[in-house]
Amino acid sequence: MLTISQLATYAGVTVRAVRHYHKIALLPEPARDRSGYRSYDSAAVVRLIRIRTLTDAGVPLARVQKLLDAAPQEFEDGVHDIDKELRAEIRRLEASRRRLARLAAGEQLALPQSVIDYLDRLRRHGVSERYLEMERDAWIMIAAQVPDLIDTVIAAKHEQLEDPDAQKLYSLVSEAVDNQGDEALLVEIADILERLYIRAAEAGQLGDEPFDDQLVKLLDAVMLESAPEAARLLAIMEKRGWKGWTRIEQVPPPGQRQFGSRTAPAG
């Protein structure tokens, strides 16, 4: 006959665990000797080892009792059910890890998945993290102000990104953010912007910008405060007859056709 300490040692558990198993009726209380101490037999050792084996395998204590007393087929079915639940939990934890990784990058805290996917697409195009930070801050405000429109706006951005000029634009704007003071680079960006604005105007796509005046000012401020070179680019564009960053307005010299306004394809 064994004491509780000896039982715990044979089974590879702690005395505290043995007492807990007694408390939840997982391990039957044994008879006590004349001194009032618990006295265990070999059957208790075997049962406790089985309990430890099941719990080490990840079986919840609430399920251990049923498995211990199950017939072979019932035991097999029970193990398969637990395995299925564990695999589902693993998928949930992996998804949580992915979300945490995004939070560490500062994105998913206040952004819907559609915006995160768009930012990831920009990364794949080689856009720098510094520029993405500015984009992210702008999208946080957009998502907060017009949450019902965000997916529609993002869909339009994806469509714009199919244009080789738009892809080149993002690459150059990203480069300009990382290399301030490159005037030739700003002129190249202005050339692409002008082509995009003119094509959009000729396609009748102007006037579809969904933001109110206050949000437009906030979005413009994000870019101007984060990228000093943006002010220089705006000055170049205004000389060419285009004004604004988020909401583009045409201000042509007399005699030239005025197309209207639209949201900038980048920024």
C-alpha positions in Angstrom: 0.0 0.0 0.0 1.2 3.5 -0.9 1.0 6.9 0.8 -0.2 9.9 -1.3 3.4 11.0 -1.7 4.5 7.6 -3.0 1.5 7.5 -5.3 2.4 10.9 -6.8 6.0 9.9 -7.3 5.1 6.6 -9.1 2.7 8.4 -11.4 4.9 11.4 -12.0 2.5 14.1 -10.7 2.4 16.3 -7.6 0.6 15.6 -4.4 -1.4 18.8 -5.0 -2.6 17.3 -8.4 -3.6 14.1 -6.6 -5.7 16.0 -4.1 -7.3 18.0 -6.9 -8.2 14.8 -8.8 -9.9 13.6 -5.6 -11.8 16.9 -5.3 -13.2 16.6 -8.8 -13.9 12.9 -8.4 -11.5 11.9 -11.1 -9.5 9.7 -8.8 -11.6 7.9 -6.2 -10.8 8.5 -2.6 -9.0 5.4 -1.1 -9.6 3.8 2.3 -7.6 5.3 5.1 -5.4 3.4 7.5 -5.7 3.3 11.3 -3.8 6.6 11.5 -6.3 8.3 9.2 -3.9 8.5 6.2 -4.9 7.7 2.7 -3.7 4.3 1.5 -3.4 3.6 -2.2 -3.1 0.3 -4.2 -1.7 -0.5 -7.6 -5.0 0.3 -9.3 -4.8 3.8 -8.1 -1.3 4.1 -9.6 -2.5 2.8 -13.0 -5.5 5.2 -13.0 -3.4 8.1 -12.1 -0.9 7.4 -14.8 -3.8 7.2 -17.3 -5.1 10.5 -16.1 -1.6 12.1 -16.5 -1.2 10.6 -20.0 -4.5 12.0 -21.1 -3.9 15.5 -19.6 -0.4 15.6 -21.1 -1.9 14.9 -24.5 -4.1 18.0 -24.1 -7.4 16.3 -23.1 -9.4 18.7 -20.9 -10.0 17.4 -17.4 -13.7 17.6 -18.0 -13.3 15.0 -20.7 -10.8 12.7 -19.0 -13.4 11.0 -16.8 -15.5 9.9 -19.8 -12.5 8.6 -21.7 -11.2 6.7 -18.7 -14.4 4.7 -18.4 -15.1 4.4 -22.2 -15.2 1.2 -24.3 -12.5 1.0 -27.0 -14.6 2.4 -29.8 -16.0 5.1 -27.7 -12.5 6.0 -26.5 -11.3 6.2 -30.1 -14.2 8.4 -31.2 -13.7 10.6 -28.2 -10.0 11.1 -29.0 -10.8 12.0 -32.6 -13.4 14.6 -31.4 -10.8 16.1 -29.1 -8.2 16.2 -31.9 -10.7 18.0 -34.2 -11.3 20.6 -31.5 -7.6 21.0 -30.9 -7.0 21.6 -34.6 -9.7 24.2 -34.6 -8.1 25.9 -31.6 -4.7 25.8 -33.4 -6.3 27.6 -36.4 -7.8 30.2 -34.1 -4.5 30.8 -32.3 -2.7 31.1 -35.6 -5.2 33.7 -36.7 -4.7 35.5 -33.4 -1.0 35.5 -34.0 -1.5 37.0 -37.5 -3.7 39.7 -36.0 -1.1 40.4 -33.3 1.6 40.7 -36.0 -0.6 43.3 -37.8 -1.2 45.2 -34.5 2.6 45.3 -34.0 2.8 46.9 -37.4 0.1 49.4 -36.3 -2.4 48.5 -39.0 -5.2 46.3 -37.8 -5.9 48.4 -34.7 -8.3 50.7 -36.5 -8.5 49.3 -40.1 -10.8 46.9 -41.8 -9.4 43.9 -43.6 -10.0 45.4 -47.1 -7.6 48.3 -46.3 -5.0 46.0 -44.8 -5.1 43.9 -48.0 -4.7 47.0 -50.1 -1.7 48.1 -48.0 -0.2 44.6 -48.4 -0.6 44.9 -52.2 1.3 48.2 -52.1 4.1 46.4 -50.2 4.2 43.8 -52.9 4.7 46.7 -55.4 7.8 47.7 -53.3 6.2 50.8 -51.6 8.3 51.8 -48.6 7.1 51.5 -45.0 7.5 55.2 -44.4 5.0 56.0 -47.2 2.7 53.2 -46.1 2.6 54.8 -42.6 1.2 57.9 -44.2 -1.3 55.9 -46.2 -2.3 54.0 -43.1 -3.0 57.1 -41.1 -5.1 58.5 -43.9 -7.1 55.3 -44.2 -7.7 55.2 -40.4 -9.5 58.5 -40.7 -11.4 57.5 -43.8 -12.5 54.2 -42.1 -13.7 56.1 -39.1 -15.5 58.8 -41.0 -17.1 56.8 -43.9 -17.1 53.1 -42.8 -20.0 52.3 -45.1 -18.0 53.5 -48.1 -14.6 52.1 -47.3 -14.9 48.9 -49.3 -16.2 50.8 -52.3 -13.3 53.3 -52.1 -10.8 50.5 -51.7 -12.2 48.6 -54.7 -11.7 51.8 -56.8 -8.1 52.0 -55.5 -7.4 48.4 -56.6 -8.8 49.2 -60.0 -6.6 52.3 -60.3 -3.6 50.2 -59.3 -4.0 48.1 -62.4 -2.9 51.1 -64.4 0.9 50.9 -65.0 1.1 54.7 -64.5 -0.5 54.3 -61.1 1.9 51.6 -60.2 4.8 53.7 -61.3 3.4 56.7 -59.4 3.3 54.8 -56.1 6.9 53.7 -56.6 8.1 57.2 -57.3 6.1 58.8 -54.5 7.5 56.2 -52.1 11.0 57.0 -53.4 10.4 60.7 -53.0 9.3 60.3 -49.4 12.5 58.4 -48.7 14.7 60.8 -50.7 13.6 64.4 -50.0 14.8 67.3 -52.1 15.0 65.4 -55.4 13.4 68.0 -57.8 13.8 65.8 -60.9 11.9 63.0 -59.1 9.0 65.4 -58.2 8.8 66.6 -61.8 8.5 62.9 -63.0 5.8 62.3 -60.4 4.0 65.4 -61.7 4.1 64.1 -65.2 2.4 60.9 -64.2 -0.2 62.7 -62.1 -1.1 64.9 -64.9 -1.6 62.0 -67.3 -3.8 60.2 -64.7 -5.9 63.3 -64.1 -6.4 64.0 -67.8 -7.4 60.4 -68.6 -9.8 60.3 -65.6 -11.4 63.6 -66.8 -11.8 62.4 -70.4 -13.4 59.1 -69.1 -16.0 61.2 -67.2 -14.8 59.9 -63.8 -14.5 63.2 -62.1 -16.7 64.4 -59.3 -17.0 61.0 -57.6 -15.0 61.8 -54.5 -17.2 60.9 -51.5 -15.5 62.9 -48.7 -16.8 66.1 -47.0 -14.7 69.2 -46.9 -13.4 68.6 -43.3 -12.2 65.1 -44.1 -10.5 66.3 -47.3 -8.6 68.9 -45.2 -7.6 66.3 -42.6 -6.3 63.9 -45.3 -4.4 66.7 -47.0 -2.9 67.6 -43.7 -1.7 64.1 -43.1 0.3 64.1 -46.3 1.6 67.7 -45.9 2.7 67.2 -42.3 4.3 63.8 -42.9 6.0 64.6 -46.2 7.4 68.1 -46.6 8.1 67.4 -50.3 4.3 67.1 -50.9 4.0 70.9 -50.7 6.5 71.3 -53.5 4.7 68.7 -55.6 1.4 70.5 -55.1 3.0 73.8 -56.2 4.3 72.1 -59.4 0.9 70.7 -60.1 -0.9 74.0 -59.5 1.4 75.6 -62.2 0.1 72.9 -64.5 -3.5 73.7 -63.7 -4.3 71.1 -61.0 -5.0 72.0 -57.4 -5.4 69.8 -54.3 -4.2 66.4 -53.2 -7.2 64.4 -51.9 -9.7 66.4 -53.9 -8.3 67.5 -57.3 -9.6 70.7 -58.9 -8.6 71.9 -62.3 -7.6 75.5 -62.5 -6.5 75.9 -66.2 -5.4 79.1 -67.8 -8.0 80.9 -69.8 -9.1 79.1 -73.0 -8.3 75.6 -71.7 -11.0 73.1 -70.9 -11.9 72.6 -67.2 -12.5 69.0 -66.3 -13.8 69.3 -62.7 -12.5 67.4 -59.7 -11.6 64.0 -58.5 -9.8 62.1 -55.8 -6.1 61.7 -56.4 -5.1 58.2 -57.5 -2.3 58.1 -54.9 -1.8 59.7 -51.5 
